[in-house]
Amino acid sequence: MELNKMIVVTGATGNIGAHLVRNLTEAGQEVTAVSRGSRDVALPEGVRSVVADLADPDSLAPAVAGADALFLLITGEQLVSGPDPERVLEVAKAGGVRRVVFVSSQGVATRADADGYARLIAFEEAIQRSGLAWTILRPAGFYANTYAWAESVRAERTVAAPFGAIGLPSIDPADIAAVAATALSEDGHDGQIYTLTGPALSTPRDQAEAIGVALEAPVRFVELTRAQAFTGMSQFMPEPVVEHTLSILGEPTVAEQEISPDVQRVLGRVPVSYAEWAQRNRAVFA
């Protein structure tokens, strides 16, 4: 393992970032955790916490000062608007960053013409022109998206979702974090684009059943219409992102249903299944 002077993790308290910070710290790396929220969030001992927002690239400067590597994740409104990607990378390079690992999306390859992916494509292109060493991760949907069902499972042992019979190779965010940790701290991943999926297709009905198995209690599945799902998702996601997300969920391409070998290629093990993830996270639904 090539130890870096400092690895900066944006989105450090999120579904990927929290796992990544822990992975890097346990591997002996020096880590700066960047988030938009309070410094009071619990982090592993020895991790430096910096509050910054990629909507204001200059706010990132204190975090990247003296850093060698950057884990870059854009979320929320940053997926549809924000500063030029080149400006974010300029700030990183000025701080000393030499390597960047960027979380993009499988949809960049499968739906390049969709408006919802324009920002991710712009970041990918800017990173590849930047002169930095880079690795791009293109994950499928996250198992953790099903946290949205937790309240209804706890209250009514019910899951409501659209497209109940359509399977996709979603992935455990912890597996994305493990691949990112490897790319950030080991040689051999520069210039690589990894498509990250789980080990098998799983439908919303399958996932509801897996949660029930984890809880040792039946969980009922209720199928939503596309319109109902759009209304619900629009409460916490930008509408263009909701639109292309529902398109993938409801009308996946052949490529979007393919199982990628990249997680196993990088980590030397198969990805975690949804059933395993549900067992590990059953307390969320209990």
URWO-V999937 format. One record per residue. RES is the residue in one small letter. PSI is psi in degrees with one decimal (999 if undefined). Layout:
# URWO-V999937
res->RES psi->PSI
res->RES psi->PSI
This chain:
# URWO-V999937
res->m psi->135.5
res->e psi->107.4
res->l psi->130.9
res->n psi->157.4
res->k psi->-42.1
res->m psi->136.5
res->i psi->126.2
res->v psi->130.0
res->v psi->111.2
res->t psi->157.5
res->g psi->37.4
res->a psi->-16.5
res->t psi->7.2
res->g psi->-170.9
res->n psi->-37.4
res->i psi->-48.2
res->g psi->-39.5
res->a psi->-41.4
res->h psi->-41.6
res->l psi->-44.1
res->v psi->-45.3
res->r psi->-43.5
res->n psi->-46.9
res->l psi->-41.3
res->t psi->-43.7
res->e psi->-25.2
res->a psi->1.6
res->g psi->11.0
res->q psi->153.4
res->e psi->126.8
res->v psi->136.8
res->t psi->123.2
res->a psi->122.2
res->v psi->129.8
res->s psi->163.6
res->r psi->-14.1
res->g psi->-156.6
res->s psi->151.6
res->r psi->-8.9
res->d psi->-4.4
res->v psi->135.5
res->a psi->128.4
res->l psi->158.0
res->p psi->151.1
res->e psi->135.3
res->g psi->-8.2
res->v psi->129.9
res->r psi->134.1
res->s psi->131.1
res->v psi->131.3
res->v psi->123.1
res->a psi->162.3
res->d psi->125.4
res->l psi->-16.9
res->a psi->-21.1
res->d psi->86.2
res->p psi->-33.0
res->d psi->-26.3
res->s psi->-16.6
res->l psi->-17.0
res->a psi->-45.8
res->p psi->-29.8
res->a psi->-39.5
res->v psi->-4.9
res->a psi->119.2
res->g psi->5.3
res->a psi->154.1
res->d psi->-31.4
res->a psi->150.7
res->l psi->128.2
res->f psi->119.1
res->l psi->123.3
res->l psi->127.0
res->i psi->140.3
res->t psi->172.7
res->g psi->-134.2
res->e psi->-24.1
res->q psi->-18.3
res->l psi->-16.3
res->v psi->-20.7
res->s psi->162.5
res->g psi->-173.5
res->p psi->160.3
res->d psi->137.0
res->p psi->-34.0
res->e psi->-33.5
res->r psi->-41.5
res->v psi->-43.5
res->l psi->-33.0
res->e psi->-43.8
res->v psi->-42.4
res->a psi->-46.7
res->k psi->-38.8
res->a psi->-29.1
res->g psi->-11.0
res->g psi->-2.9
res->v psi->133.6
res->r psi->-15.1
res->r psi->138.0
res->v psi->135.9
res->v psi->120.7
res->f psi->132.8
res->v psi->110.9
res->s psi->-135.4
res->s psi->148.2
res->q psi->-32.5
res->g psi->-20.2
res->v psi->-36.3
res->a psi->-37.2
res->t psi->-22.2
res->r psi->53.5
res->a psi->-23.6
res->d psi->-7.2
res->a psi->135.0
res->d psi->-32.7
res->g psi->-13.0
res->y psi->1.9
res->a psi->-41.8
res->r psi->-41.6
res->l psi->-41.0
res->i psi->-42.0
res->a psi->-40.4
res->f psi->-44.2
res->e psi->-47.1
res->e psi->-40.7
res->a psi->-40.0
res->i psi->-41.8
res->q psi->-21.6
res->r psi->-6.7
res->s psi->-19.8
res->g psi->-5.0
res->l psi->153.5
res->a psi->138.3
res->w psi->153.1
res->t psi->135.3
res->i psi->129.9
res->l psi->128.3
res->r psi->84.3
res->p psi->155.9
res->a psi->-168.2
res->g psi->157.7
res->f psi->138.5
res->y psi->-36.8
res->a psi->-14.9
res->n psi->-25.0
res->t psi->-1.2
res->y psi->-25.0
res->a psi->-19.0
res->w psi->-6.6
res->a psi->-44.7
res->e psi->-45.5
res->s psi->-30.7
res->v psi->-43.8
res->r psi->-42.5
res->a psi->-38.8
res->e psi->2.3
res->r psi->47.9
res->t psi->140.6
res->v psi->129.0
res->a psi->123.4
res->a psi->157.6
res->p psi->165.4
res->f psi->52.1
res->g psi->-23.3
res->a psi->4.9
res->i psi->121.4
res->g psi->142.8
res->l psi->153.9
res->p psi->59.6
res->s psi->168.8
res->i psi->151.0
res->d psi->124.1
res->p psi->-27.3
res->a psi->-31.3
res->d psi->-36.8
res->i psi->-44.0
res->a psi->-39.1
res->a psi->-40.2
res->v psi->-42.7
res->a psi->-42.8
res->a psi->-40.7
res->t psi->-45.6
res->a psi->-30.9
res->l psi->-28.5
res->s psi->-0.4
res->e psi->152.7
res->d psi->163.9
res->g psi->3.6
res->h psi->2.2
res->d psi->136.9
res->g psi->12.4
res->q psi->143.8
res->i psi->116.1
res->y psi->127.5
res->t psi->123.4
res->l psi->119.5
res->t psi->168.5
res->g psi->-174.8
res->p psi->-9.0
res->a psi->161.7
res->l psi->140.1
res->s psi->134.9
res->t psi->163.7
res->p psi->-36.3
res->r psi->-43.0
res->d psi->-43.1
res->q psi->-40.9
res->a psi->-41.3
res->e psi->-40.3
res->a psi->-37.4
res->i psi->-41.7
res->g psi->-41.7
res->v psi->-43.2
res->a psi->-36.0
res->l psi->-9.7
res->e psi->40.9
res->a psi->137.4
res->p psi->140.1
res->v psi->122.9
res->r psi->140.1
res->f psi->130.9
res->v psi->123.9
res->e psi->125.7
res->l psi->154.3
res->t psi->164.3
res->r psi->-41.6
res->a psi->-42.0
res->q psi->-42.2
res->a psi->-39.9
res->f psi->-45.3
res->t psi->-45.1
res->g psi->-45.8
res->m psi->-29.7
res->s psi->-13.7
res->q psi->-20.3
res->f psi->7.0
res->m psi->146.3
res->p psi->142.6
res->e psi->-39.4
res->p psi->-34.1
res->v psi->-40.7
res->v psi->-44.2
res->e psi->-48.0
res->h psi->-26.1
res->t psi->-45.1
res->l psi->-32.3
res->s psi->-41.4
res->i psi->-44.7
res->l psi->-37.0
res->g psi->-30.7
res->e psi->63.5
res->p psi->145.6
res->t psi->170.2
res->v psi->-43.4
res->a psi->-33.2
res->e psi->-10.7
res->q psi->6.9
res->e psi->144.5
res->i psi->120.5
res->s psi->143.4
res->p psi->2.4
res->d psi->-35.7
res->v psi->-48.3
res->q psi->-36.3
res->r psi->-41.1
res->v psi->-42.5
res->l psi->-16.1
res->g psi->21.4
res->r psi->161.2
res->v psi->153.1
res->p psi->158.5
res->v psi->138.2
res->s psi->163.9
res->y psi->-39.1
res->a psi->-40.8
res->e psi->-42.4
res->w psi->-43.9
res->a psi->-39.8
res->q psi->-43.4
res->r psi->-26.3
res->n psi->20.0
res->r psi->-27.1
res->a psi->-28.5
res->v psi->-31.8
res->f psi->-8.9
res->a psi->999
